[in-house]
Amino acid sequence: MSSWTATQLDAIGTAEELEVASLRPDGTLRNPVTIWVVRNSDELYVRSVNGPDSAWYRGTLAQHAGRVWAGGVEQDVSFEDADPALNDALDAEYALKYARYAQSIIDHINSQPARSTTYRLVPRTAQGGAR
């Protein structure tokens, strides 16, 4: 299993937003969507603010793979379900990183439906997906 480099972690972890595109069964990428990303230790996490009904999240369910762009980094990734025991820590990361936004927005990204969609992003080698 690959891991993020320190440079990638810093670049993506401090980026305000991340572009994410899931991989279709035919190997092509869906259109990218802008979402938020947080770093916890040496891992990167994303959530669907709109919970499991979000189109980008549903697109990840078949292949659990895609590509992300943030902070000048472009990387193919696997979407792995995050350990639910991390939810409180990730809630705190979202609240801290995005504190300039209204509390109602932070509450939404930290709601139970959003928490249920939390993925850990795991770097992987390219498998031929095209944008």
Steps between C-alpha positions, in 0.01 A plus 500: 500500500629844409508790739496876455826691486551786744476745210168353381357496853592865554373613159169315511445534873530878490306549177166671553326265258560174321372389161389137498396277209398139542596227257226351282490125435638566149812664647412861416461770762174670584492880498687642799312651793635747754493382862683564827792295625661469843821350624528289814851386580645364174163427339254701290123478536196618305125496565190564299335805655169376357541149636467176304257647245769724349582415138878504549475267799268257320750499213771367732302199615558277195878532459617670822759673281552832332724805482546811710650841429598748773787728588674429170486122556320260265473147634308181427343375821301224658203599716510296820235519768641692793509354848184636671704540819669797325176692444536728804860585407401562137208717613751711692730520195212619280389755763854636537596509133172650380428723803448805278176344371164524675447256787201353313735391218744342745209325671390363161843354410514350850144361494432128526411464128828670399700301757364178348676586172847566641777360284870473559683586178773250418742578216526237229680460170320609185280241332427673173209724596456799269336832572 
